[in-house]
Amino acid sequence: MPDTSPTKWHLAHTTWFFETLVLQAFAPGHRPVDERYAKLFNSYYESLGPRHPRPQRGLLTRPSLGEVLAYRTAVDEALDTFTAAADADTWARAAPLLDLGLHHEQQHQELLLTDILHLLSLNPLAPAYGSAAPGLTRGQTQGWWESAGGAFDIGHAAAEGFAFDNETPRHEVRLAPFALSRSLVTNREVQAFIADGGYRRAEWWLSDGWATVQAQGWEAPLYWASPNTRFSLQGETAVDPDEPACHLSFYEAAALAAWAGARLPTEFEWEAAARAWGETPHASPAQCFGAVWQWTRSSYDPYPRFRPWSGAVAEYNGKFMVGQLVLRGSSFATPAGHARLSYRNFFPPAARWQFSGLRLARDLDAGL
């Protein structure tokens, strides 16, 4: 699939990120380990030169895995030397990019698993990533939470630590009265949707979604072989009706919500509710974190007065703010320490190979 990348490429790209944006920018006399790698492992940075086409990354038989691992070792050692010797001024300028590089690598740690899962799913032998691979767990809360609406502060606050530029600036939004489900939509509900002809009846689907269902022949979430079996990192397994639904596109999430007589929340409703519930990545009974990313009805747009980072990393987020939808929370595959309330994940509406699901929202009367 054009959207996925081989494990070897992820390993090399995250290494290239540190070498290019930290070592070549701040370490005196650093020379690239291999100048050819710039074209091979640049992802989308126009300002940093030409790139190998993304859909062809899987055709890169060279450099070998051994060469890529040697590249990582060389860059790690150079980073150790640089950080030990950098003066205060150099460190002040380089540290934010080192920090960004660490969070960038955490993003790719999750992408590694999504891409590996997709690759293994295409193998007729249905190999498992591992019996002890991370997996979904059941939720602990039920029911609806009701909000009278009003003014809410949304986005990253400086005191909360690292954030990507797309999470800023913190700003106030006004919300109408709404309710948000304290639980995620489960496989049981997806099974009922399928049994009710959900993938065969146009009335619940957005126009583009229905066209995609017909063109792609969707009959169930990605990796479902039937309403009762699926492929996961553990291999072929039974569908657990009580697990959160996963591998849903935005189109499927919106259709499921419409079928349930509800809708998807906006990203602002999601954040307001999660803050009110006291949800954190380490304590999340409503599964805002640690289960599946949750589609919202919000377009991936800049916040008011948004300003991208300067330099090459200005391309990190801002230029993708068109034609994509926001997902909130985190998944079971998100590295520890990477999730936060203000995090804005984003994908095109047809993307379903990610660990993505949904929770429901609905409008309330203004007289609440």
N, C-alpha and C positions, 0 to 999 in steps of 0.2 A: 504494500500500500504506500502511495507517495508520501503520506503524512508520517510514517514511522521511519526510524533510523536504526541501524545495527548497533549493538552494544559497543563494538570497537569504535564506532564513530562518536558516540556519546563520551567515551573515555578520552578520546583525542580532542574533541571540541572543548570540553571543560578545561583541559590542560592548555590548549591554545588561548583560551580566554585569559588565564593568568599570565601566560607568557607575553601576549600582545598588549594587554591593557595595564599590566603592572610592571613586568620586567623590562620590556622594551621602552616603556615610558619613563621609568624611574631608576632602573639599575644601570649605573654607568658601565659602558662597555659590553653590555649583554648582546650577544649575537644569537639569532634564532637557531634552535637545535637543527632544524631543517627548513630552509626557506620555502620548499615546495608545500609545506603543511599549511601555509597561510591560505592558499586557494582551496585545499581539500577540507579544512576544518573551520573556516569562517562560515557562520550560519546565515546571517542576513544583514551584516553591517556593510552598507554600500560605501561608507567612508573609508573602510579598511581594505577595499580592493575586490577583485572578482572572486566568484565562488563556484564550487562544483555544484551542479544542479541537485536540489534536494531529492527528487524522485530517483536519482541514480546513486545515492549513497550506498545502497545495498550491493552495488556492482564493484565496489572498491575492494578488490582482493589484496591490494598492497596500499600502504604498508601493512605488514603482518601484525598480528596481535602482539607478538614479542617486541616488535619495533614500537608499537604504540605504548606498551608498558614501559619500555626503556625511555621513551619520550616523557612520560609522566614522572618517572624517577628523576630524570635530568632537570625538569622544571621544578619539581619539589625541592631538590637540593639547592637550586639557584635561588628559590624563594627563601629558604632557610638562611642562606648566606646574606641575601639582601636585607631581610627583616632584622637580622642580628647587627648589621653594620649601618643601617640607615640613620641619618641625623634627624633631629627633631622636625626640621622644616620638610624634609623629604617624606618622613613618616606621616606628617599631618596631611600631605597631599595624596599619598599612596593608600593610607589606611581605608578610606571609604571605598576604594576600588577593590581592595582585598576583601573587605566585608561583603561587597556586592558579589564578588567571585564565589565566596562560600555559599551564599544564598542561591546563586545561579547553579552551583553544583548540586545543591539540595533539590532544585527543580528537576534536574536531569536524573537524579536518583529515582524519583518517582516515574519519570518518563521511561527509564530503563525497564521498569516492570510492565508498564502498559505496552511498550513495544515488544518486549519478550513474549508477553502473553499473546499478542496478535500473531507473532511469528509461529509460536508453537501451535496455535489454533489451526494453522493452515497445513500442519503435518498430519498425514493420514494415520500415523501411529498415535496421535493424541498424547504426546509426552507431557508429563507434569513438570512444572518448574521445581517442585519439591513438596513432599508431604507436609513439611513444616512451614510452607510459604504463608505469608500473612493473608488473612481473610477477614470477611465481614463478621460482625457480631450483632446480636439483637438489641433493639432499643429498650430503654428503661421507663420511658414516660409515654403517656397517652393524653388525648383530649386536645382542646383548643385553648389558646391564650388570646384574650381579647384586649385590644388597645383602643383608647379613646382618641388616638391620634394626637396631633399637635406638633410642636417643634422638637426636633432631635438633632444632636450633633453627630455627624457622620464622617468617617475617615480617620486617618492616623493622627495621633497626637505625638508630639516630639518626645514626650516623656515615656512613651511606650516602646522605645527602642527602634530597631531597624524597620524600615518599610521601603517598598518600591515606590518610585515616583508617582505611579498611577493611583496610589492610595492617598494622595495629598492634593490640595490642602484640606484640612479638616474644615467642615462648613456645616451650616444649619440647613435642614430641609423641613418642610411641613408635610405631614402625612394625614390623610383622612382616616377615620376609624376603620380598623381592620382586625382580622383574626388570623392567627398563624398556627398551624398544627404543631404540637409538641413532638410529634413522631414523624419519621420519614415514611414515604410510600413504600410498601413492602412487595415482595414477590407474590404474595397472596392476592394483592390488589391487581397486579399485572396479569396474573392468571385469570382473574375474573374479567378483566378488560379483554383479554384474548378470547375467552369463552363467549363474550357478548359481541363478538365480531369486530373488536376494536381496530384491527388492521384491515378490515374490509369495508368499513363504513366511514364515508367521507365527512359526516356531520361534525365530528369532533376535531378535525384536523385543520390547521392552517393550510392555505392554498399551496404554498411551497412544500410543506410537509407532506401533503397528500400526493403531490407530484413525485416526491422522493420515494414515498412508500411504493408507488406503482412502478417507478423506474428501477428501483433497487430490489423489489420483491420482498420487502420486509414483512415478516409474519410474527416476530417476537423480538425481544432485545437481542443485541449482538451476543453471540456465543451460546444462545439457547438452541439446542438441537430439537427440543420439543417443549411443551408447557411444563414438563417435569424433569428435564435433564439439561445440563449446561456444561460448558468448558470453562475452567478457571485455572488459576495458578497451581491448584492441587490436581489438575487433570479433569477427567470427566467425572462429574458429581451430580447427585440429585439436587434439584432446586429446593432450597429450604423456604417454605412459604413465609416464614416470619423474619427472614433477613431483609435488609433494605434492598430495594431494587437497584440494579447497577447496569452500566453500559447502555444507558438511554441517551438518545440525542435530545436536543432541545425540542425538536418537533414531537417526539414521543412523549416527553414530559408535559408539554402543553396539551397534547391530546388526552393524556391520562387525567390531567387536572380538569379539563372540560367535561370528560366522561363522568368524573366524580362530583360534578356540580360545583366546582371550585375554580381556582386559577393559580398560576404561579405567583409567588411574592415578588415584589421589586427587591433589588439589592438593599434598598434603604429600610424597607420593612424587615428584611432578614437581620440586618445589623442591629436595628433598634430592639428587636425581640431578643436576639442573642445576648445583648448587653443587659437587658432587663432580667433575663433568666440567670445571669451570672455564669454563662457558659464560658469555659476556657478550654484550650487544647488538652489540659491535664484532668479536667473534670467536666464531662459533657454528657449528662444523662439524657438530654434531648438529641444527642448525636449531631449537633452542629459541627462537631469535629470528629475525625477518626473513623468515619464510616464511608460516606461517599460525598464527593463534591455535589453541590445542590444548584441546579439551574434556577436562574431568576428570570423575570420578565424585563430586565433592564438591558438596554443596549450598552455595549462597552464604549462609553463616551468619556471625554475628559471631565473632571470635576471643575466647577467654576474657578477661574484664575489658575488652572493647572499650568505648570511649567516643567518641561522635561529636564532631565539632568543635562549638563553641558558635556561637550566632547563627543566621542564615538558612542558613549552609552546613552546619548539622547535618543538613539534608535531603539533602545531596549523595549519600550512599551508604547510610546505615544503614536508611532506611525501605524500601529495596528488598530487604532480606535475607529474602525469602520467595519460594518458587516458582521460583527461578532456579538455574542451574548455573554453576560457575566455569570460566573458560578461562584458561590460563596462556601466557606467552611474549609474542609480538608477531607482527605480519604484515609483509609487504613494504610495506604502506601506512602502517605506524606511523611517525610522524615520528622522525627521529634524536634521541636523547636522551630519548625518552619511555618506552622499555622498561627494565625492571629485573626482577631475579629474584623480587621479592616482589609484583609487580603482580598484582592480581586483577581480571580482566575478568569480566563476568557477563551472561548473556542467558537468556531463557526457553528451554526445551528444544526448541521447534519452530523457533527462529530459524535461518535458513540463508542470509540475504542478506549476512551478515558474511563476512570472509575467515577461515573457521574450518575446521579439519581435526582430525587426531588422531594420537597415537602409542599403541602398545600397551603393556600391562603384564600381568604374570601373577604368581601366587603361587609361592613357593618353599618347600620343606620347611624346618622350623625347624632342621634339622641342618646347614644350609649352613655 
